């Protein structure tokens, strides 16, 4: 079934790390890579860490449109990085060092470093943010209230950060664990409306917990600039295909939540401790392990919870014309493994963390047009060599994205 033109529009932001194409270590080159991209007509945004960049699609009306944009952006980023002898990698946390990074030379980020210290210098985490058009900010709040139970399942599905500075953390999404050190992260509270949301945000600014509204990092939030709701619970997916599946799934969740709100069906209330348990299990186990059913608190296979989530929005997926693609994408992930599983398999195969980086870099460019890195052909698994003396082990800025059109649901 083809996608319907009356489905709410979507847009996606992806964050990437810049690494040395030979050692796999982080490169603090986002300003230089951004300048190269600008000369190519591509708008990249620096992130908090100088080793990070973010891409943003325009307004997309179908999965095909989104995939084309994502591939174009990843290809353009790779070329800009190549010109600065870097390589972009779609992983949730740095696989190799250094463990302390430079903060981007952006006034707001410098202010964050002054206030939050080592948190800013050890950030380096990469997520994926999906924007879906909604009628207004109150609608975005109602969506957030209704998506809370499903956020752990989205996290488990996209877990892509088990290896951090050369060590297996034991968690499928170490990014999620690190992210929770910041204020205003994790699942959003339940709000009555946008007015209450604004009041709570202002109180956090007034007491100095956050610098500004853009530091509200809850996993669902109304956009501050676009007529969208932003879902930001996920690790950056390893491939563009996985990002498209995530966006279509999120689109279905938002359509279902909007319909439930309009028809007066109340949001399912999940107590905070139950939701936190589900979050922790999702971050720890990912797609391949167990998850906590937020409605019953029972442990069940995480993939069963993802299937249950898809079943709950089946009508919306059918109406959007995306059900077949979403189900096929899930089956592929179960068969091939999550990003976390694939990183661990790369580490077991080659036994060096640098091989994990190059494997992830190759997956980042899957389906993209990429020139070889400066200085030779693109390295393959096993070609990275850690610097002498090492054993091989070792938030968020402004994105200019056109406003999606209001949804028709």
Secondary structure as GFF3:
##gff-version 3
##sequence-region A 1 409
A	DSSP	beta_strand	10	19	.	.	.	ID=ss1
A	DSSP	alpha_helix	30	39	.	.	.	ID=ss2
A	DSSP	beta_strand	45	46	.	.	.	ID=ss3
A	DSSP	beta_strand	52	56	.	.	.	ID=ss4
A	DSSP	alpha_helix	63	83	.	.	.	ID=ss5
A	DSSP	beta_strand	87	89	.	.	.	ID=ss6
A	DSSP	alpha_helix	107	116	.	.	.	ID=ss7
A	DSSP	alpha_helix	118	121	.	.	.	ID=ss8
A	DSSP	beta_strand	127	133	.	.	.	ID=ss9
A	DSSP	alpha_helix	137	147	.	.	.	ID=ss10
A	DSSP	three_ten_helix	148	150	.	.	.	ID=ss11
A	DSSP	alpha_helix	151	158	.	.	.	ID=ss12
A	DSSP	beta_strand	163	164	.	.	.	ID=ss13
A	DSSP	beta_strand	167	168	.	.	.	ID=ss14
A	DSSP	alpha_helix	174	179	.	.	.	ID=ss15
A	DSSP	beta_strand	185	186	.	.	.	ID=ss16
A	DSSP	alpha_helix	194	206	.	.	.	ID=ss17
A	DSSP	three_ten_helix	213	215	.	.	.	ID=ss18
A	DSSP	beta_strand	217	218	.	.	.	ID=ss19
A	DSSP	beta_strand	220	222	.	.	.	ID=ss20
A	DSSP	beta_strand	228	235	.	.	.	ID=ss21
A	DSSP	alpha_helix	240	262	.	.	.	ID=ss22
A	DSSP	alpha_helix	272	285	.	.	.	ID=ss23
A	DSSP	beta_strand	290	292	.	.	.	ID=ss24
A	DSSP	beta_strand	299	301	.	.	.	ID=ss25
A	DSSP	alpha_helix	302	312	.	.	.	ID=ss26
A	DSSP	alpha_helix	314	320	.	.	.	ID=ss27
A	DSSP	alpha_helix	323	336	.	.	.	ID=ss28
A	DSSP	alpha_helix	339	350	.	.	.	ID=ss29
A	DSSP	alpha_helix	353	364	.	.	.	ID=ss30
###
